[in-house]
């Protein structure tokens, strides 16, 4: 018997002893007192039990990542290349999950997870970024905190080793949401972030891709279907991560090198809050990848959250509508990864593939590349 039961028993026994000596009116008053005490103690016990139950059922955690969407087909993928992608995706998502499992924040999980993909030459972000028309790189990134709706972004930077960290620094240590170009590079250096020479980002793969795109631009004749598919794929390429931590806080981050052969300091959706990245504890966290111009016009990441908040849709249904109906109707393509405040996830695309991975509350890891997986 708990303390509450002991208290009730004492009052009942006391009432039984005194009852014989009381008149009718006094007996009624004593009965009322006992019933009142029983009620109060019972409510205290119920509240205590509820707290114990809540402690026994911790907030779910989860993390989802993407490494870009596009025309990703099995016939174009060697076993070695596919294995390499799956390995880095698995490593990246596991880094974030381990942080969450140990009670770390969704912010830290998103940042460290994206670092793994930014440091890999496989993805169009950081080390593996595509080249612009001037044969150099311009990197974009953004981050959003679902608990506070604070956000930070950088665009067109050329010397920041891990752009996602610069976006977080903008959020935390500046009065602004977005910084661009040389100013953003200077800010990152002042914040103590790792700065590298632009050549650090150059890879032979991206150098050859730029050369091929420029040659195609100069051709007067129609390109082949294979060439068209290759050129279309140069519009895509982003890495992103969304996470839910033990405190129920959501976070989202996105990082990219943008579009191969981009001109005039073009900026896509990745650094734009609400388009490529959005997080709100009331609904979900979203990171997008695809043809940026259409994702900006559709305000993709926020639109998914809005459908959940205002129409009560699930994250899966909201994502399906935005990607397959709204973006597709404009002629755009790509995908998103998302997680809601209960740990439910979405990995939606209208392209043949999207590099993606997920670890659920139980630690089960899933890595996928093709749409039919």
ZATISE-760061 format. One record per residue (C-alpha): x, y, z. Coordinates in Angstrom, 1 decimal, always signed. Layout:
// ZATISE-760061
xx  yy  zz
X  Y  Z
...
//
This chain:
// ZATISE-760061
xx  yy  zz
+0.0  +0.0  +0.0
+1.3  +3.5  -0.9
+1.4  +6.5  +1.3
-1.9  +7.7  -0.1
-3.6  +4.4  +1.0
-2.1  +4.7  +4.5
-3.4  +8.2  +4.9
-6.9  +7.2  +3.9
-6.9  +4.1  +6.2
-5.9  +6.3  +9.2
-8.8  +8.7  +8.6
-11.2  +5.9  +8.1
-10.1  +4.2  +11.4
-10.3  +7.5  +13.2
-13.7  +8.1  +11.9
-14.9  +4.6  +13.0
-13.6  +5.2  +16.6
-15.3  +8.6  +16.9
-18.5  +7.7  +15.2
-19.9  +6.0  +18.3
-19.6  +9.2  +20.4
-21.1  +11.6  +17.8
-24.7  +12.7  +17.2
-26.4  +12.5  +13.8
-25.3  +16.0  +12.6
-21.7  +15.4  +13.8
-21.6  +12.0  +12.0
-22.7  +13.7  +8.7
-20.0  +16.4  +9.1
-17.4  +13.7  +9.8
-18.5  +11.6  +6.8
-18.2  +14.7  +4.5
-14.7  +15.4  +5.8
-13.5  +11.8  +5.3
-15.0  +11.7  +1.7
-13.3  +15.1  +0.9
-9.9  +13.8  +2.2
-10.3  +10.6  +0.2
-11.1  +12.6  -3.0
-8.1  +14.9  -2.5
-5.7  +12.1  -1.8
-7.0  +10.0  -4.7
-6.4  +13.0  -7.1
-2.9  +13.3  -5.7
-2.3  +9.6  -6.3
-3.7  +9.9  -9.9
-1.3  +12.8  -10.7
+1.7  +11.0  -9.3
+0.8  +7.9  -11.3
+0.4  +10.0  -14.5
+3.9  +11.5  -13.9
+5.4  +8.1  -13.4
+3.7  +6.8  -16.6
+5.1  +9.8  -18.6
+8.6  +9.1  -17.3
+8.2  +5.5  -18.4
+7.2  +6.6  -21.9
+10.0  +8.9  -23.2
+9.5  +11.2  -26.2
+10.3  +9.3  -29.5
+13.3  +10.3  -31.5
+14.1  +10.0  -35.1
+16.3  +11.2  -38.0
+15.9  +11.3  -41.8
+18.4  +12.4  -44.4
+18.7  +12.8  -48.1
+21.6  +13.2  -50.5
+19.8  +14.6  -53.5
+17.0  +13.5  -55.9
+17.1  +13.0  -59.6
+17.3  +10.5  -62.5
+18.9  +7.8  -60.4
+18.6  +4.5  -62.2
+19.9  +1.1  -61.4
+21.2  +0.7  -65.0
+23.4  +3.7  -64.6
+24.8  +2.6  -61.2
+27.7  +0.2  -60.8
+27.7  -2.1  -57.8
+30.7  -0.3  -56.4
+29.2  +3.1  -56.8
+25.9  +2.0  -55.2
+27.7  +0.5  -52.3
+29.7  +3.7  -51.8
+26.6  +5.8  -51.6
+24.8  +3.4  -49.3
+27.9  +3.3  -47.0
+28.1  +7.1  -46.6
+24.3  +7.5  -46.1
+24.4  +4.8  -43.4
+27.3  +6.4  -41.7
+25.8  +9.9  -41.8
+22.4  +9.0  -40.4
+23.9  +6.8  -37.7
+26.1  +9.7  -36.5
+22.9  +11.8  -35.9
+21.0  +8.9  -34.3
+23.8  +8.3  -31.8
+23.6  +11.9  -30.7
+19.8  +11.7  -30.3
+20.0  +8.4  -28.4
+22.4  +9.9  -25.9
+20.0  +12.9  -25.3
+21.7  +15.3  -27.7
+19.8  +18.1  -29.4
+18.2  +17.8  -32.8
+20.4  +20.8  -33.8
+23.6  +19.0  -33.1
+22.3  +15.8  -34.8
+21.4  +17.7  -38.0
+24.7  +19.6  -38.0
+27.0  +16.6  -37.4
+25.1  +14.4  -39.8
+25.3  +17.0  -42.6
+29.0  +17.3  -42.0
+29.5  +13.7  -43.0
+27.8  +14.3  -46.4
+29.5  +17.7  -46.9
+32.9  +16.0  -46.3
+32.1  +13.3  -48.9
+32.9  +13.9  -52.6
+29.8  +11.8  -53.5
+27.3  +14.5  -52.8
+26.6  +18.0  -54.3
+27.5  +19.8  -51.0
+30.8  +20.8  -49.5
+33.7  +18.7  -50.9
+31.6  +17.3  -53.7
+30.0  +20.6  -54.8
+29.3  +21.3  -58.5
+31.1  +24.1  -60.3
+29.4  +27.3  -61.6
+30.0  +28.8  -65.0
+33.1  +30.6  -63.8
+34.6  +27.2  -62.9
+34.5  +27.8  -59.1
+32.0  +26.9  -56.4
+29.2  +28.8  -54.6
+27.8  +27.0  -51.6
+24.5  +27.5  -50.0
+23.0  +26.2  -46.7
+20.3  +26.8  -44.2
+19.1  +25.6  -40.7
+15.9  +26.1  -38.7
+15.1  +25.4  -35.1
+11.6  +24.1  -34.6
+11.4  +25.1  -30.9
+12.0  +28.8  -31.5
+11.5  +29.2  -35.2
+14.9  +30.8  -35.3
+16.8  +30.3  -38.6
+20.0  +31.0  -40.3
+21.3  +30.7  -43.9
+24.3  +31.5  -46.1
+24.6  +31.6  -49.9
+27.3  +32.0  -52.5
+30.2  +31.2  -50.1
+33.5  +29.9  -51.4
+35.8  +29.1  -48.5
+33.7  +27.6  -45.7
+34.5  +23.9  -45.3
+31.1  +23.1  -43.7
+28.4  +25.5  -44.8
+25.7  +24.1  -42.5
+27.8  +25.2  -39.5
+27.9  +28.7  -40.9
+24.1  +28.8  -41.3
+23.8  +27.8  -37.6
+26.3  +30.5  -36.6
+24.2  +33.1  -38.5
+21.2  +32.0  -36.5
+22.9  +32.0  -33.2
+25.5  +34.8  -33.4
+24.1  +37.5  -35.8
+20.9  +39.6  -35.9
+20.2  +38.3  -39.4
+18.7  +35.3  -41.1
+20.8  +35.2  -44.3
+24.3  +36.3  -45.3
+25.7  +36.0  -48.7
+29.0  +36.0  -50.7
+32.2  +37.5  -49.3
+30.4  +38.8  -46.2
+29.3  +35.4  -45.3
+32.8  +34.0  -45.7
+34.2  +36.7  -43.5
+31.5  +36.1  -40.9
+32.3  +32.4  -40.8
+36.0  +33.1  -40.3
+35.3  +35.5  -37.5
+33.2  +32.8  -35.8
+36.2  +30.4  -35.9
+34.8  +28.0  -38.5
+37.2  +26.0  -40.6
+38.2  +28.0  -43.7
+39.7  +26.3  -46.8
+41.0  +27.4  -50.2
+38.3  +27.1  -53.0
+40.4  +24.4  -54.6
+39.6  +22.1  -51.7
+36.1  +21.6  -53.2
+37.2  +20.7  -56.7
+36.8  +17.1  -57.8
+37.6  +15.6  -61.2
+34.0  +14.4  -61.4
+32.6  +17.9  -61.1
+35.2  +19.4  -63.4
+34.2  +16.9  -66.2
+30.5  +17.5  -65.6
+30.9  +21.2  -66.1
+32.9  +20.7  -69.2
+30.2  +18.4  -70.6
+27.4  +20.8  -69.8
+29.2  +23.7  -71.5
+29.8  +21.6  -74.6
+26.1  +20.7  -74.7
+25.2  +24.4  -74.5
+27.3  +25.1  -77.6
+25.8  +22.3  -79.7
+23.3  +23.3  -82.3
+21.9  +19.8  -82.9
+19.5  +17.9  -80.7
+21.1  +16.0  -77.8
+20.5  +12.3  -77.2
+18.1  +11.0  -74.5
+21.1  +10.0  -72.4
+22.6  +13.5  -72.8
+19.3  +15.1  -71.9
+19.0  +13.0  -68.8
+22.5  +14.0  -67.8
+21.8  +17.7  -68.3
+18.6  +17.5  -66.3
+20.4  +15.9  -63.4
+22.7  +18.8  -63.2
+19.8  +20.9  -61.8
+19.7  +18.7  -58.7
+21.9  +17.9  -55.8
+21.5  +18.7  -52.2
+22.0  +17.1  -48.8
+19.7  +17.5  -46.0
+18.7  +16.2  -42.5
+15.7  +16.5  -40.2
+15.6  +15.3  -36.6
+13.4  +14.9  -33.5
+15.1  +14.8  -30.2
+14.1  +13.5  -26.7
+12.9  +17.0  -25.7
+10.4  +17.0  -28.6
+12.3  +19.6  -30.5
+12.5  +19.4  -34.3
+15.3  +20.8  -36.5
+16.0  +20.9  -40.2
+19.1  +21.6  -42.3
+20.0  +21.7  -46.0
+23.3  +22.2  -47.8
+24.2  +22.4  -51.5
+26.5  +23.4  -54.2
+23.6  +24.4  -56.4
+23.3  +23.8  -60.1
+26.1  +22.9  -62.4
+27.1  +25.8  -64.7
+24.9  +28.2  -62.8
+25.4  +31.9  -63.8
+24.9  +35.3  -62.3
+25.2  +34.1  -58.7
+22.1  +32.1  -59.0
+20.5  +30.9  -55.7
+18.2  +27.9  -55.4
+15.8  +26.8  -52.7
+18.3  +25.3  -50.3
+19.2  +28.5  -48.3
+15.7  +29.8  -48.4
+13.7  +29.3  -45.2
+10.3  +27.9  -46.1
+11.3  +26.7  -49.5
+14.2  +24.3  -49.0
+14.2  +24.1  -45.2
+11.6  +24.5  -42.5
+11.0  +23.3  -38.9
+8.2  +23.9  -36.4
+7.6  +21.9  -33.3
+3.9  +22.3  -33.8
+4.1  +20.2  -37.0
+7.2  +18.9  -38.7
+10.8  +19.5  -40.0
+11.4  +19.4  -43.8
+14.5  +19.4  -46.0
+14.0  +19.6  -49.8
+16.0  +18.6  -52.8
+15.2  +19.2  -56.5
+14.8  +21.8  -59.1
+15.1  +24.8  -56.9
+13.2  +27.4  -58.9
+10.0  +25.3  -58.6
+10.6  +24.6  -54.9
+10.9  +28.4  -54.3
+7.8  +29.2  -56.2
+5.9  +26.4  -54.3
+7.4  +27.3  -50.9
+7.6  +23.6  -50.5
+8.9  +23.1  -47.0
+6.5  +25.5  -45.3
+3.5  +24.4  -47.4
+3.9  +20.9  -46.0
+3.8  +22.3  -42.5
+0.9  +24.5  -43.3
-1.2  +21.6  -44.7
-0.5  +19.7  -41.4
-1.3  +22.7  -39.2
-4.4  +24.1  -40.9
-5.9  +21.0  -42.5
-4.8  +18.4  -40.0
-3.1  +16.2  -42.7
-0.5  +13.7  -41.8
+3.1  +14.4  -42.9
+2.9  +11.7  -45.5
-0.3  +13.0  -47.1
+0.9  +16.7  -46.9
+4.2  +15.7  -48.6
+2.4  +13.7  -51.3
+0.2  +16.6  -52.2
+3.0  +19.2  -52.4
+5.4  +17.0  -54.3
+3.1  +15.1  -56.6
+0.4  +17.7  -57.2
+1.7  +21.2  -56.5
+5.3  +21.0  -57.6
+4.6  +18.6  -60.4
+1.8  +20.8  -61.8
+4.3  +23.6  -62.3
+6.7  +21.3  -64.1
+9.1  +20.8  -61.3
+10.6  +17.7  -59.8
+12.5  +16.6  -56.7
+11.7  +15.3  -53.3
+11.7  +16.0  -49.5
+12.5  +14.2  -46.3
+10.5  +15.1  -43.2
+9.7  +14.1  -39.7
+6.7  +15.2  -37.5
+6.6  +15.9  -33.8
+5.5  +12.3  -33.1
+8.4  +10.7  -35.0
+6.4  +9.9  -38.2
+8.4  +10.3  -41.3
+8.1  +11.1  -45.0
+10.5  +10.5  -47.8
+8.6  +11.7  -50.9
+9.8  +12.2  -54.5
+8.5  +12.5  -58.0
+11.9  +11.5  -59.5
+13.2  +8.0  -60.3
+15.4  +8.1  -57.2
+16.5  +10.0  -54.1
+19.5  +9.1  -51.9
+17.9  +8.8  -48.4
+18.2  +7.1  -45.1
+16.3  +6.9  -41.8
+16.7  +5.6  -38.2
+13.6  +5.2  -36.2
+13.0  +5.4  -32.4
+14.0  +1.7  -32.0
+17.3  +2.2  -33.8
+16.3  +0.5  -37.0
+18.2  +1.9  -39.9
+16.9  +2.1  -43.5
+18.9  +3.2  -46.5
+17.3  +3.6  -49.9
+18.3  +5.0  -53.3
+15.7  +4.0  -55.9
+12.0  +5.1  -55.9
+10.7  +1.5  -55.9
+12.6  +0.5  -52.8
//
